[in-house]
């Protein structure tokens, strides 16, 4: 065939082109790919895909940064629990590791693993809840000849700042077990009668937050955005959320002074728990451009501590009156008719 083409005066390559035979694929493929890249529509889609890929991870960080500081009054369904304080403790913890995601356990590839505020919030919240449960366990031992309640001791050991999801779940189950025993016993526990000590612990949380912020502000600020400031603010927010929920769960008498004092304490703690800056700034406290959110949180904690101290004073006043009445009733009537 090649000899025939040569005899007719045609070049073999020209003959193959004319006959539709295959050409080398390289130059032709590169030409087609170049045309596809020059297509404006394709360039737009490629640019959008790159933009989505670049913005996806930061967007997921924003989505996963929620700490659940809205609708504080609806966090725990108290109707499901015989012991309201135990339900509050269980609900606070369960909400974090089920609905919001427990960031201390997040994989390093996860967007949540690179957050600062939420891990600080969750660790401080679990620490506060564990402290509250430990106090109730201690008081249960004072009220029983058998010693501290075994479920409360277990829950206080499992719910700490360093807990993982498995430990938090086990701690919640211990609180559930405690509540079920209270229900089988025919009513709520009597630990709620010692509310002054519970309020004192809540007041200490305000003092701890103020101490952390004072240490932060005593040092010269390293920059407008500070990791230490973020940790201090969100740790205080976590304690404020725990304080609000536990105060709300308390079953106090319908005394007008106590009711008003608790309302003011709830408002003050609610303001601290809902403090939500878009970005925690660590600028000058008197600056007109860059503010200082740690100082702002410190002011909220002052209000919360003051309101809690007033509530504590009201409780102790009533306890003193009750002791006087009880003593008077115990004195036998020795009058001679």
Rosetta blueprint (number, residue, H / E / L):
1 X L
2 X H
3 X H
4 X H
5 X H
6 X H
7 X H
8 X H
9 X L
10 X L
11 X L
12 X H
13 X H
14 X H
15 X H
16 X H
17 X H
18 X H
19 X L
20 X L
21 X L
22 X L
23 X L
24 X L
25 X H
26 X H
27 X H
28 X H
29 X H
30 X H
31 X H
32 X H
33 X H
34 X H
35 X H
36 X H
37 X H
38 X L
39 X L
40 X H
41 X H
42 X H
43 X H
44 X H
45 X H
46 X H
47 X H
48 X H
49 X H
50 X H
51 X H
52 X H
53 X H
54 X H
55 X H
56 X H
57 X H
58 X H
59 X H
60 X H
61 X H
62 X H
63 X H
64 X L
65 X L
66 X L
67 X L
68 X L
69 X L
70 X L
71 X L
72 X H
73 X H
74 X H
75 X L
76 X L
77 X L
78 X H
79 X H
80 X H
81 X L
82 X L
83 X L
84 X H
85 X H
86 X H
87 X H
88 X H
89 X H
90 X H
91 X H
92 X H
93 X H
94 X H
95 X H
96 X H
97 X H
98 X H
99 X H
100 X H
101 X L
102 X L
103 X H
104 X H
105 X H
106 X L
107 X L
108 X L
109 X L
110 X L
111 X H
112 X H
113 X H
114 X H
115 X L
116 X L
117 X H
118 X H
119 X H
120 X H
121 X H
122 X H
123 X H
124 X H
125 X H
126 X H
127 X H
128 X H
129 X H
130 X H
131 X H
132 X H
133 X H
134 X H
135 X H
136 X H
137 X H
138 X H
139 X H
140 X H
141 X H
142 X H
143 X L
144 X L
145 X L
146 X L
147 X L
148 X L
149 X L
150 X H
151 X H
152 X H
153 X H
154 X H
155 X H
156 X H
157 X H
158 X H
159 X L
160 X L
161 X L
162 X L
163 X L
164 X L
165 X H
166 X H
167 X H
168 X H
169 X H
170 X H
171 X H
172 X H
173 X H
174 X H
175 X H
176 X H
177 X H
178 X H
179 X H
180 X H
181 X H
182 X H
183 X H
184 X H
185 X L
186 X L
187 X L
188 X L
189 X L
190 X L
191 X H
192 X H
193 X H
194 X L
195 X H
196 X H
197 X H
198 X H
199 X H
200 X H
201 X H
202 X H
203 X H
204 X H
205 X H
206 X H
207 X H
208 X H
209 X H
210 X H
211 X H
212 X H
213 X H
214 X H
215 X H
216 X H
217 X H
218 X H
219 X L
220 X L
221 X L
222 X L
223 X L
224 X L
225 X L
226 X L
227 X H
228 X H
229 X H
230 X H
231 X H
232 X H
233 X H
234 X H
235 X H
236 X H
237 X H
238 X H
239 X H
240 X H
241 X H
242 X H
243 X H
244 X H
245 X H
246 X H
247 X H
248 X H
249 X H
250 X L
251 X L
252 X L
253 X L
254 X L
255 X L
256 X H
257 X H
258 X H
259 X H
260 X H
261 X H
262 X H
263 X H
264 X H
265 X H
266 X H
267 X H
268 X H
269 X H
270 X H
271 X H
272 X H
273 X H
274 X L
275 X L
276 X L
277 X L
278 X L
279 X L
280 X L
281 X L
282 X E
283 X L
284 X L
285 X L
286 X L
287 X L
288 X L
289 X L
290 X L
291 X L
292 X E
293 X H
294 X H
295 X H
296 X H
297 X H
298 X H
299 X H
300 X H
301 X H
302 X H
303 X H
304 X H
305 X H
306 X H
307 X H
308 X H
309 X H
310 X H
311 X H
312 X H
313 X H
314 X H
315 X H
316 X H
317 X H
318 X H
319 X H
320 X H
321 X H
322 X H
323 X H
324 X H
325 X H
326 X H
327 X H
328 X H
329 X H
330 X H
331 X L
332 X L
333 X L
334 X L
335 X L
336 X L
337 X L
